[in-house]
Amino acid sequence: MLGLAVGLLIGGPLAIVLLVIAGLAVGHQVDELHVLPSDTAGNGKGEPAPRSSVELAAQDHFARHLCALFIEVARADGDVVRDEVRVVREYFADRLKYGPEALGLVRRYLKEHLARPPSLEDSAAACRDELSTSERLLLLEALYGLALVDGHLHRAEQETLRRVAQGLGLSEEDLRSVTARHFGDGEVHYARLGLTPDASDADVKSAFRKLAATHHPDRVANLGPGAVEQASRRFQEIRESYEEIRRLRGL
């Protein structure tokens, strides 16, 4: 447009044509210098485009309920310790790729939930609606990792994990599968009690009581020290297997 205006002022068809062409060339160069890459934000630095308020609200909602699940598992065996907080932070930073600002929200929600624990069932249901079955299983794996920070899976933690699994819409088989990946399926321990892994809790308790009574060292005391020692080893194996099965099942 500037080239056309100058050409009209100068006059003459040739001048007008030449100045219009020159104006087009200069305008194209200016546009090239100021155009934004199609896949970046308006900062021109190659950073991802900022998300919409709807996407940020969705992330905020998900993070709030996810933090609730982590807090419930962490506090199941008592106070929340530093290593547990580290595991939670690593999950959000490494698995979910949360940046510094989003991690700040995570810290805030963890503190809020410690002071006023929300409903575990409501939070699990909210996460269930956001995640596929595979993602829910991975979340349960992460929660198991949190529970095992101290090297032990306490009964209260096992019960909390079961409630989370139910709230996430996972089956008892899913829960046992995740448990087995951390502890094994306990096949040897069931075999010691004359059982298989699909035995009921009542069957496990009944088998233990019968075997413990049968192999108690006092029953062979009249046979001498050798018999007592052998019975003691068998009795100890039975007790250890029973305790391991109890741990696996959260009994």
Backbone as JSON, one array per atom type, in Angstrom:
{
  "sequence": "MLGLAVGLLIGGPLAIVLLVIAGLAVGHQVDELHVLPSDTAGNGKGEPAPRSSVELAAQDHFARHLCALFIEVARADGDVVRDEVRVVREYFADRLKYGPEALGLVRRYLKEHLARPPSLEDSAAACRDELSTSERLLLLEALYGLALVDGHLHRAEQETLRRVAQGLGLSEEDLRSVTARHFGDGEVHYARLGLTPDASDADVKSAFRKLAATHHPDRVANLGPGAVEQASRRFQEIRESYEEIRRLRGL",
  "N": [[0.82, -1.21, 0.0], [1.94, 1.22, 0.74], [3.87, 1.43, -1.25], [2.25, 1.69, -3.53], [1.02, 4.15, -2.93], [3.2, 5.94, -2.95], [3.99, 5.62, -5.6], [1.79, 6.66, -6.98], [2.02, 9.3, -6.25], [4.41, 10.02, -7.47], [3.82, 9.5, -10.07], [3.11, 8.16, -13.36], [2.9, 5.1, -15.07], [4.89, 3.04, -15.06], [6.48, 3.69, -12.82], [4.62, 3.37, -10.8], [4.05, 0.59, -10.95], [6.59, -0.53, -10.42], [7.11, 0.46, -7.81], [4.99, -0.65, -6.39], [5.62, -3.38, -6.56], [8.07, -3.33, -5.18], [7.12, -2.56, -2.68], [5.58, -4.81, -1.98], [7.6, -6.73, -1.73], [9.15, -5.73, 0.42], [7.19, -5.7, 2.43], [6.66, -8.44, 2.67], [9.09, -9.36, 3.73], [9.06, -8.09, 6.23], [6.85, -9.33, 7.42], [7.83, -11.96, 7.59], [9.77, -11.66, 9.53], [8.32, -11.21, 11.83], [6.51, -13.25, 12.15], [4.92, -15.89, 14.07], [6.03, -19.05, 15.22], [4.12, -21.97, 14.45], [3.7, -23.91, 16.41], [4.31, -22.94, 18.92], [4.27, -20.86, 21.88], [3.22, -17.4, 22.43], [5.59, -16.24, 23.13], [7.76, -16.56, 21.52], [9.96, -18.16, 22.03], [10.07, -20.84, 21.66], [8.77, -22.31, 23.59], [6.2, -24.46, 25.05], [2.79, -23.84, 24.19], [0.74, -21.88, 26.33], [-1.61, -23.47, 28.52], [-5.2, -23.68, 28.4], [-7.66, -22.12, 30.56], [-9.51, -24.02, 31.25], [-8.12, -26.45, 30.95], [-6.16, -26.1, 32.92], [-7.76, -25.99, 35.2], [-8.76, -28.57, 35.19], [-6.42, -30.06, 35.62], [-5.79, -29.13, 38.16], [-7.98, -30.08, 39.64], [-7.64, -32.87, 39.36], [-5.09, -33.23, 40.51], [-5.59, -32.49, 43.15], [-7.29, -34.55, 44.12], [-5.71, -36.78, 43.66], [-3.54, -36.31, 45.35], [-4.86, -36.65, 47.73], [-5.23, -39.44, 47.86], [-2.56, -40.34, 48.04], [-1.82, -39.21, 50.48], [-3.56, -40.52, 52.26], [-2.61, -43.15, 52.17], [0.01, -42.75, 53.04], [-0.31, -41.85, 55.65], [-1.46, -43.98, 56.9], [-0.04, -45.79, 58.51], [0.76, -44.24, 60.59], [2.56, -41.24, 61.36], [3.35, -38.99, 58.64], [6.32, -39.27, 56.9], [9.55, -37.88, 55.89], [10.69, -39.33, 53.71], [8.45, -40.42, 52.52], [7.12, -38.17, 51.57], [8.97, -37.44, 49.66], [8.75, -39.57, 47.81], [6.16, -39.12, 46.86], [6.47, -36.6, 45.65], [8.33, -37.25, 43.64], [6.77, -38.92, 42.07], [4.86, -37.17, 40.94], [6.58, -35.38, 39.65], [8.29, -36.97, 37.99], [6.72, -39.07, 36.83], [4.26, -37.85, 36.08], [5.19, -35.53, 35.03], [5.04, -32.93, 36.14], [5.6, -29.45, 36.43], [7.54, -26.84, 38.15], [5.63, -24.93, 39.13], [3.21, -26.39, 39.2], [4.0, -28.4, 40.96], [4.17, -26.92, 43.23], [1.47, -26.56, 43.81], [0.86, -29.2, 44.43], [2.3, -29.58, 46.84], [0.89, -27.8, 48.44], [-1.67, -28.98, 48.5], [-1.09, -31.42, 49.73], [-0.44, -30.57, 52.32], [-2.89, -29.42, 53.07], [-4.56, -31.68, 53.04], [-3.4, -33.21, 55.02], [-4.04, -31.76, 57.27], [-6.82, -31.72, 57.11], [-8.24, -34.43, 56.31], [-9.65, -35.6, 53.28], [-12.51, -37.34, 51.83], [-11.69, -40.62, 51.18], [-12.96, -42.39, 49.43], [-14.39, -40.66, 47.73], [-12.3, -39.26, 46.49], [-10.92, -41.35, 45.24], [-12.86, -42.18, 43.43], [-13.02, -39.91, 41.82], [-10.49, -39.93, 40.62], [-10.69, -42.35, 39.3], [-12.5, -41.72, 37.27], [-10.91, -40.21, 35.65], [-8.85, -41.76, 34.7], [-7.58, -44.48, 32.71], [-7.97, -48.1, 32.82], [-5.42, -49.3, 32.81], [-3.85, -47.14, 33.62], [-4.87, -46.75, 36.17], [-4.02, -49.07, 37.43], [-1.26, -48.62, 37.37], [-1.15, -46.43, 39.04], [-1.95, -47.62, 41.44], [0.25, -49.29, 41.8], [2.2, -47.33, 42.3], [1.26, -46.33, 44.72], [1.59, -48.55, 46.32], [4.39, -48.63, 46.32], [4.83, -46.34, 47.83], [3.73, -47.12, 50.31], [5.58, -49.03, 51.03], [7.91, -47.75, 51.69], [9.15, -47.8, 54.18], [9.92, -50.4, 54.24], [8.11, -52.28, 55.1], [4.81, -53.65, 54.91], [2.18, -52.6, 56.48], [-0.74, -53.68, 58.31], [-2.77, -51.75, 58.4], [-2.04, -50.16, 56.24], [-2.35, -52.0, 54.17], [-5.11, -52.36, 54.24], [-5.97, -49.79, 53.59], [-4.97, -49.59, 50.99], [-6.54, -51.53, 49.8], [-9.06, -50.35, 49.96], [-8.61, -48.14, 48.33], [-8.15, -49.42, 45.88], [-10.67, -50.56, 45.45], [-12.2, -48.22, 45.26], [-11.12, -47.2, 42.94], [-12.21, -48.82, 41.13], [-11.05, -51.27, 40.65], [-10.5, -54.82, 40.62], [-10.53, -57.51, 43.08], [-8.74, -59.39, 42.22], [-7.03, -57.82, 40.68], [-5.85, -56.32, 42.72], [-4.52, -58.33, 44.17], [-2.77, -59.16, 42.23], [-1.06, -56.95, 41.93], [-0.02, -56.9, 44.5], [1.33, -59.33, 44.52], [3.42, -58.79, 42.77], [5.1, -57.34, 44.31], [5.58, -58.9, 46.56], [5.62, -61.53, 45.76], [3.68, -64.5, 45.03], [3.28, -66.06, 47.2], [3.22, -68.82, 47.05], [4.85, -70.93, 48.04], [4.52, -70.6, 50.78], [1.79, -71.09, 51.11], [1.79, -73.76, 50.34], [3.18, -74.94, 52.43], [1.27, -74.92, 54.38], [-0.45, -76.69, 53.35], [-2.18, -75.71, 51.44], [-3.65, -73.82, 48.67], [-3.15, -70.75, 46.77], [-5.77, -69.77, 46.34], [-7.25, -70.31, 48.55], [-9.6, -69.67, 51.19], [-9.77, -67.02, 53.69], [-10.64, -68.1, 56.09], [-9.99, -70.78, 55.75], [-7.22, -70.62, 55.75], [-6.63, -69.78, 58.39], [-7.69, -71.94, 59.82], [-6.15, -74.11, 58.88], [-3.63, -73.35, 59.81], [-3.98, -73.41, 62.62], [-4.46, -76.15, 63.07], [-2.09, -77.37, 62.09], [-0.17, -76.14, 63.67], [-0.84, -77.07, 66.17], [-0.4, -79.8, 65.8], [2.35, -79.98, 65.24], [3.64, -78.86, 67.4], [6.4, -78.4, 69.56], [6.19, -79.38, 72.18], [4.69, -81.68, 72.01], [6.35, -83.74, 71.34], [8.2, -84.0, 73.26], [8.86, -86.13, 74.9], [10.37, -87.74, 73.31], [12.95, -86.93, 73.17], [15.79, -84.58, 72.82], [16.55, -84.32, 70.06], [14.22, -84.86, 68.56], [12.59, -82.82, 69.51], [13.97, -80.56, 68.57], [13.73, -80.88, 65.79], [10.93, -80.76, 65.49], [10.57, -78.19, 66.37], [11.76, -76.68, 64.34], [10.02, -77.26, 62.2], [7.64, -76.27, 63.25], [8.29, -73.54, 63.43], [8.57, -72.91, 60.71], [5.93, -73.24, 59.85], [4.65, -71.23, 61.33], [5.98, -68.92, 60.32], [5.19, -69.02, 57.61], [2.45, -68.7, 57.88], [2.32, -66.11, 58.97], [3.4, -64.67, 56.84], [1.46, -65.08, 54.86], [-0.65, -63.82, 56.09], [0.32, -61.21, 56.0], [0.39, -60.79, 53.24], [-2.31, -60.84, 52.67], [-3.31, -58.94, 54.31], [-4.41, -59.55, 56.81]],
  "CA": [[0.0, 0.0, 0.0], [2.84, 2.38, 0.74], [4.48, 1.5, -2.58], [1.24, 2.25, -4.44], [0.81, 5.57, -2.63], [4.36, 6.7, -3.45], [3.94, 5.57, -7.06], [0.78, 7.6, -7.45], [2.54, 10.66, -6.07], [5.43, 10.27, -8.49], [3.14, 9.5, -11.36], [3.69, 7.31, -14.4], [2.56, 3.68, -14.87], [6.06, 2.22, -14.74], [6.87, 3.98, -11.44], [3.62, 2.77, -9.92], [4.24, -0.86, -10.94], [7.85, -0.84, -9.74], [7.01, 0.75, -6.38], [4.09, -1.65, -5.8], [6.42, -4.61, -6.42], [9.02, -3.1, -4.09], [6.36, -2.56, -1.42], [5.23, -6.19, -1.68], [8.81, -7.43, -1.28], [9.49, -5.25, 1.76], [6.15, -6.16, 3.35], [6.85, -9.87, 2.9], [10.22, -9.51, 4.64], [8.61, -7.67, 7.57], [5.99, -10.41, 7.93], [8.67, -13.1, 7.93], [10.5, -11.37, 10.76], [7.43, -11.12, 12.97], [5.58, -14.36, 12.22], [5.14, -16.79, 15.2], [5.98, -20.47, 14.88], [2.77, -22.47, 14.65], [3.56, -24.82, 17.54], [4.85, -22.37, 20.14], [3.5, -19.81, 22.52], [3.47, -16.06, 21.93], [6.84, -15.66, 23.61], [8.78, -16.7, 20.48], [11.14, -18.84, 22.55], [9.96, -22.27, 21.45], [8.16, -22.97, 24.73], [4.85, -24.91, 24.75], [1.74, -22.84, 24.33], [0.08, -21.96, 27.63], [-2.87, -24.18, 28.46], [-6.38, -22.89, 28.67], [-8.12, -22.15, 31.95], [-10.22, -25.28, 31.44], [-7.11, -27.49, 31.16], [-5.55, -25.87, 34.22], [-8.74, -26.37, 36.22], [-8.82, -30.03, 35.19], [-5.2, -30.52, 36.29], [-5.93, -28.78, 39.57], [-8.96, -31.01, 40.2], [-7.03, -34.2, 39.4], [-3.99, -33.22, 41.48], [-6.17, -32.42, 44.5], [-7.78, -35.88, 44.53], [-4.58, -37.7, 43.65], [-2.81, -36.05, 46.59], [-5.64, -37.24, 48.83], [-4.94, -40.87, 47.92], [-1.2, -40.52, 48.54], [-1.81, -38.86, 51.9], [-4.24, -41.57, 53.02], [-1.71, -44.3, 52.27], [1.19, -42.35, 53.82], [-0.64, -41.67, 57.07], [-2.14, -45.17, 57.4], [0.76, -46.44, 59.56], [1.22, -43.23, 61.55], [2.93, -39.93, 60.82], [3.95, -38.92, 57.31], [7.75, -38.98, 57.06], [10.19, -37.18, 54.77], [10.86, -40.22, 52.55], [7.14, -40.58, 51.87], [6.9, -36.94, 50.81], [9.87, -37.53, 48.5], [8.16, -40.5, 46.85], [5.01, -38.45, 46.24], [6.98, -35.56, 44.76], [8.94, -37.89, 42.47], [5.69, -39.43, 41.22], [4.3, -36.06, 40.17], [7.61, -34.78, 38.8], [8.86, -37.9, 37.01], [5.7, -39.83, 36.11], [3.26, -36.96, 35.5], [5.9, -34.41, 34.41], [4.6, -31.64, 36.68], [6.64, -28.43, 36.54], [7.67, -26.22, 39.48], [4.39, -24.3, 39.58], [2.26, -27.45, 39.53], [4.49, -29.06, 42.17], [3.78, -26.05, 44.35], [0.09, -26.92, 44.13], [0.9, -30.51, 45.08], [2.72, -29.37, 48.23], [-0.21, -27.15, 49.15], [-2.75, -29.95, 48.71], [-0.65, -32.39, 50.72], [-0.59, -29.93, 53.63], [-4.31, -29.28, 53.34], [-5.14, -32.99, 53.32], [-2.89, -33.65, 56.32], [-4.8, -31.05, 58.3], [-8.23, -32.09, 57.0], [-8.31, -35.51, 55.31], [-10.9, -35.69, 52.52], [-13.07, -38.68, 51.69], [-10.89, -41.47, 50.31], [-13.82, -42.94, 48.39], [-14.68, -39.61, 46.75], [-11.08, -38.97, 45.72], [-10.65, -42.5, 44.38], [-13.85, -42.14, 42.35], [-12.64, -38.83, 40.92], [-9.35, -40.41, 39.84], [-11.19, -43.41, 38.41], [-13.14, -41.1, 36.11], [-9.89, -39.55, 34.82], [-7.8, -42.68, 34.29], [-7.91, -45.78, 32.11], [-7.67, -49.22, 33.71], [-3.96, -49.44, 32.89], [-3.34, -46.02, 34.42], [-5.27, -46.99, 37.55], [-3.12, -50.09, 37.95], [0.03, -47.97, 37.6], [-1.32, -45.61, 40.24], [-1.93, -48.53, 42.59], [1.66, -49.67, 41.96], [2.9, -46.21, 42.94], [0.81, -46.25, 46.11], [2.29, -49.65, 47.0], [5.75, -48.17, 46.54], [4.79, -45.39, 48.95], [3.5, -47.86, 51.54], [6.74, -49.87, 51.33], [9.09, -46.92, 51.91], [9.84, -48.25, 55.39], [10.27, -51.8, 54.1], [7.06, -53.15, 55.62], [3.44, -53.33, 54.55], [1.4, -52.79, 57.69], [-2.12, -54.08, 58.08], [-3.55, -50.55, 58.11], [-1.71, -49.77, 54.87], [-2.98, -52.98, 53.28], [-6.55, -52.08, 54.2], [-6.14, -48.55, 52.84], [-4.76, -49.91, 49.58], [-7.72, -52.27, 49.32], [-10.13, -49.36, 49.78], [-8.27, -47.35, 47.14], [-8.38, -50.26, 44.71], [-12.12, -50.66, 45.25], [-12.66, -46.92, 44.79], [-10.65, -47.02, 41.57], [-12.92, -49.76, 40.26], [-10.21, -52.43, 40.37], [-11.0, -56.04, 41.24], [-9.68, -58.14, 44.09], [-7.66, -60.04, 41.46], [-6.07, -56.76, 40.35], [-5.12, -56.0, 43.94], [-3.61, -59.44, 44.48], [-1.72, -59.18, 41.21], [-0.09, -55.91, 42.28], [0.63, -57.37, 45.73], [2.26, -60.41, 44.17], [4.62, -58.24, 42.12], [5.97, -56.81, 45.36], [5.9, -59.91, 47.57], [5.47, -62.88, 45.27], [2.31, -64.98, 45.23], [3.21, -66.81, 48.45], [2.89, -70.22, 46.77], [5.59, -71.79, 48.97], [3.92, -70.48, 52.11], [0.51, -71.82, 51.08], [2.09, -75.18, 50.27], [3.57, -75.39, 53.78], [0.04, -75.1, 55.15], [-1.28, -77.63, 52.63], [-3.22, -74.94, 50.77], [-3.33, -73.11, 47.43], [-3.41, -69.31, 46.94], [-7.18, -69.4, 46.28], [-7.91, -70.7, 49.8], [-10.26, -68.57, 51.88], [-9.12, -66.6, 54.93], [-11.02, -69.07, 57.14], [-9.21, -71.99, 55.51], [-5.83, -70.34, 56.16], [-6.57, -69.79, 59.85], [-7.97, -73.29, 60.29], [-4.99, -74.94, 58.58], [-2.54, -72.98, 60.71], [-4.25, -73.9, 63.98], [-4.3, -77.61, 63.1], [-0.68, -77.74, 61.93], [0.59, -75.66, 64.83], [-1.11, -78.01, 67.27], [0.21, -81.1, 65.48], [3.82, -79.92, 65.22], [4.19, -78.13, 68.54], [7.5, -79.17, 70.16], [5.81, -80.05, 73.44], [4.07, -82.97, 71.74], [7.37, -84.79, 71.14], [9.23, -83.8, 74.29], [9.27, -87.41, 75.47], [11.23, -88.44, 72.36], [14.31, -86.45, 73.31], [16.15, -83.28, 72.25], [16.58, -84.32, 68.61], [12.85, -84.75, 68.07], [12.12, -81.47, 69.85], [14.6, -79.61, 67.65], [13.12, -81.06, 64.47], [9.57, -80.24, 65.58], [10.65, -76.73, 66.52], [12.0, -76.1, 63.0], [8.78, -77.37, 61.43], [6.68, -75.34, 63.85], [8.7, -72.2, 63.05], [8.23, -72.74, 59.29], [4.48, -73.07, 59.76], [4.32, -69.89, 61.84], [6.48, -67.92, 59.37], [4.33, -69.04, 56.42], [1.16, -68.12, 58.25], [2.51, -64.66, 59.12], [3.61, -64.11, 55.5], [0.16, -65.06, 54.2], [-1.41, -62.73, 56.73], [0.82, -59.95, 55.48], [-0.05, -60.69, 51.86], [-3.76, -60.62, 52.63], [-3.7, -57.86, 55.19], [-5.26, -60.11, 57.87]],
  "C": [[0.85, 1.25, 0.0], [3.5, 2.55, -0.62], [3.51, 2.09, -3.59], [1.05, 3.73, -4.22], [1.96, 6.41, -3.17], [4.35, 6.73, -4.97], [2.92, 6.53, -7.63], [1.26, 9.05, -7.32], [3.57, 11.01, -7.15], [4.78, 10.38, -9.87], [3.82, 8.6, -12.36], [3.41, 5.84, -14.11], [3.75, 2.84, -14.44], [6.49, 2.42, -13.29], [5.9, 3.32, -10.46], [3.84, 1.26, -9.8], [5.49, -1.24, -10.16], [7.75, -0.63, -8.22], [6.03, -0.21, -5.67], [4.84, -2.96, -5.58], [7.42, -4.49, -5.27], [8.32, -3.14, -2.74], [5.96, -3.97, -1.0], [6.42, -6.95, -1.12], [9.18, -7.04, 0.15], [8.48, -5.74, 2.79], [6.29, -7.63, 3.68], [8.0, -10.12, 3.89], [9.84, -9.14, 6.08], [7.75, -8.76, 8.21], [6.81, -11.61, 8.37], [9.39, -12.9, 9.26], [9.61, -11.44, 11.99], [6.47, -12.31, 13.1], [5.93, -15.27, 13.4], [5.15, -18.23, 14.72], [4.62, -21.04, 15.25], [2.61, -23.31, 15.89], [4.11, -24.27, 18.83], [3.95, -21.3, 20.67], [3.9, -18.46, 21.96], [4.75, -15.45, 22.44], [7.96, -15.81, 22.61], [10.03, -17.43, 20.92], [11.06, -20.36, 22.4], [9.36, -23.02, 22.62], [6.75, -23.41, 24.37], [3.83, -23.8, 24.98], [1.07, -22.99, 25.69], [-1.27, -22.64, 27.51], [-4.02, -23.27, 28.83], [-6.77, -23.01, 30.13], [-8.86, -23.45, 32.25], [-9.23, -26.41, 31.72], [-6.44, -27.34, 32.52], [-6.48, -26.27, 35.34], [-8.83, -27.88, 36.33], [-7.6, -30.62, 35.9], [-5.29, -30.28, 37.78], [-6.86, -29.77, 40.28], [-8.35, -32.4, 40.37], [-5.94, -34.25, 40.47], [-4.52, -33.22, 42.91], [-6.59, -33.83, 44.98], [-6.66, -36.91, 44.55], [-3.75, -37.54, 44.93], [-3.54, -36.68, 47.78], [-5.35, -38.73, 48.98], [-3.55, -41.12, 48.49], [-1.14, -40.24, 50.04], [-2.46, -39.96, 52.74], [-3.35, -42.79, 53.2], [-0.52, -43.95, 53.18], [0.88, -42.28, 55.31], [-1.29, -42.92, 57.69], [-1.38, -45.83, 58.56], [1.29, -45.45, 60.58], [1.54, -41.92, 60.88], [3.53, -40.05, 59.43], [5.4, -38.48, 57.46], [8.32, -38.38, 55.78], [10.32, -38.06, 53.53], [9.54, -40.41, 51.8], [6.8, -39.35, 51.04], [7.76, -36.94, 49.55], [9.29, -38.43, 47.42], [6.98, -39.85, 46.12], [5.49, -37.4, 45.24], [7.58, -36.17, 43.49], [7.88, -38.43, 41.52], [5.13, -38.31, 40.34], [5.33, -35.48, 39.21], [8.06, -35.69, 37.68], [7.8, -38.61, 36.19], [4.72, -38.9, 35.38], [3.87, -35.72, 34.86], [5.36, -33.05, 34.86], [5.81, -30.71, 36.79], [6.65, -27.81, 37.92], [6.37, -25.62, 40.0], [3.36, -25.35, 40.01], [2.69, -28.21, 40.78], [4.21, -28.23, 43.41], [2.35, -26.33, 44.78], [0.04, -28.26, 44.87], [1.28, -30.36, 46.55], [1.59, -28.75, 49.04], [-1.33, -28.14, 49.47], [-2.36, -30.99, 49.74], [-0.81, -31.82, 52.14], [-2.05, -29.8, 54.02], [-4.92, -30.62, 53.76], [-4.63, -33.57, 54.64], [-3.7, -33.02, 57.45], [-6.27, -31.48, 58.31], [-8.38, -33.16, 55.93], [-9.66, -35.54, 54.6], [-11.41, -37.13, 52.49], [-12.23, -39.5, 50.72], [-11.73, -41.99, 49.15], [-14.12, -41.9, 47.32], [-13.47, -39.31, 45.87], [-10.74, -40.11, 44.78], [-11.6, -42.51, 43.19], [-13.5, -41.05, 41.34], [-11.46, -39.24, 40.04], [-9.77, -41.52, 38.86], [-11.79, -42.82, 37.13], [-12.13, -40.49, 35.14], [-8.92, -40.53, 34.18], [-8.36, -43.94, 33.63], [-7.57, -46.88, 33.11], [-6.17, -49.4, 33.89], [-3.35, -48.35, 33.76], [-3.7, -46.2, 35.89], [-4.38, -48.05, 38.2], [-1.73, -49.51, 38.24], [-0.02, -47.08, 38.84], [-1.28, -46.48, 41.48], [-0.51, -49.03, 42.86], [2.43, -48.58, 42.7], [2.52, -46.1, 44.41], [1.42, -47.39, 46.93], [3.73, -49.25, 47.31], [5.84, -47.2, 47.7], [4.64, -46.13, 50.28], [4.73, -48.64, 51.98], [8.03, -49.06, 51.54], [9.87, -47.39, 53.13], [10.18, -49.72, 55.36], [9.22, -52.78, 54.58], [5.7, -52.68, 55.11], [2.57, -53.64, 55.76], [-0.06, -53.1, 57.36], [-2.99, -52.87, 57.72], [-3.29, -50.05, 56.68], [-2.37, -50.7, 53.87], [-4.48, -52.69, 53.14], [-6.83, -50.79, 53.42], [-5.97, -48.79, 51.35], [-5.94, -50.67, 49.0], [-8.88, -51.3, 49.07], [-9.87, -48.5, 48.55], [-8.56, -48.15, 45.88], [-9.87, -50.39, 44.41], [-12.67, -49.34, 44.7], [-12.26, -46.63, 43.35], [-11.35, -47.97, 40.59], [-12.1, -50.96, 39.87], [-10.73, -53.64, 41.15], [-10.04, -56.54, 42.31], [-8.5, -58.85, 43.41], [-6.6, -59.03, 41.06], [-5.2, -56.44, 41.56], [-4.11, -57.09, 44.28], [-2.47, -59.51, 43.47], [-0.64, -58.15, 41.53], [0.68, -56.33, 43.53], [1.69, -58.43, 45.42], [3.53, -59.89, 43.52], [5.6, -57.68, 43.15], [6.43, -57.89, 46.33], [5.98, -61.32, 47.04], [4.06, -63.37, 45.58], [2.16, -65.84, 46.48], [2.95, -68.29, 48.25], [3.58, -71.18, 47.74], [4.94, -71.78, 50.34], [2.57, -71.19, 52.18], [0.77, -73.32, 51.1], [2.48, -75.73, 51.65], [2.34, -75.64, 54.65], [-0.9, -76.09, 54.46], [-2.4, -76.96, 51.87], [-2.74, -74.44, 49.42], [-3.69, -71.64, 47.61], [-4.88, -68.91, 46.88], [-7.95, -69.84, 47.53], [-8.52, -69.47, 50.48], [-9.48, -68.2, 53.14], [-9.41, -67.59, 56.05], [-10.21, -70.36, 56.99], [-7.77, -71.81, 55.99], [-5.71, -70.42, 57.68], [-6.77, -71.2, 60.41], [-6.76, -74.21, 60.07], [-3.83, -74.63, 59.52], [-2.76, -73.55, 62.11], [-4.01, -75.41, 64.08], [-2.83, -78.01, 63.02], [0.16, -77.31, 63.12], [0.39, -76.6, 66.02], [-0.4, -79.34, 67.03], [1.72, -81.08, 65.65], [4.41, -79.13, 66.38], [5.27, -78.99, 69.23], [7.13, -79.92, 71.43], [5.25, -81.44, 73.21], [5.09, -84.1, 71.59], [8.48, -84.69, 72.18], [9.74, -85.12, 74.85], [10.21, -88.2, 74.56], [12.67, -87.94, 72.39], [14.59, -85.15, 72.57], [16.13, -83.24, 70.72], [15.2, -84.15, 68.01], [12.28, -83.37, 68.34], [12.68, -80.43, 68.9], [13.97, -79.68, 66.26], [11.7, -80.49, 64.46], [9.58, -78.72, 65.68], [10.89, -76.06, 65.17], [10.74, -76.13, 62.16], [7.73, -76.38, 61.94], [6.99, -73.9, 63.45], [8.37, -71.92, 61.59], [6.73, -72.5, 59.12], [4.08, -71.67, 60.22], [4.76, -68.8, 60.86], [5.6, -67.86, 58.12], [2.98, -68.41, 56.71], [1.26, -66.6, 58.36], [2.7, -64.0, 57.76], [2.28, -64.04, 54.74], [-0.72, -63.98, 54.79], [-0.97, -61.37, 56.19], [0.35, -59.73, 54.04], [-1.53, -60.31, 51.76], [-4.23, -59.47, 53.51], [-4.61, -58.32, 56.32], [-4.83, -59.61, 59.23]]
}
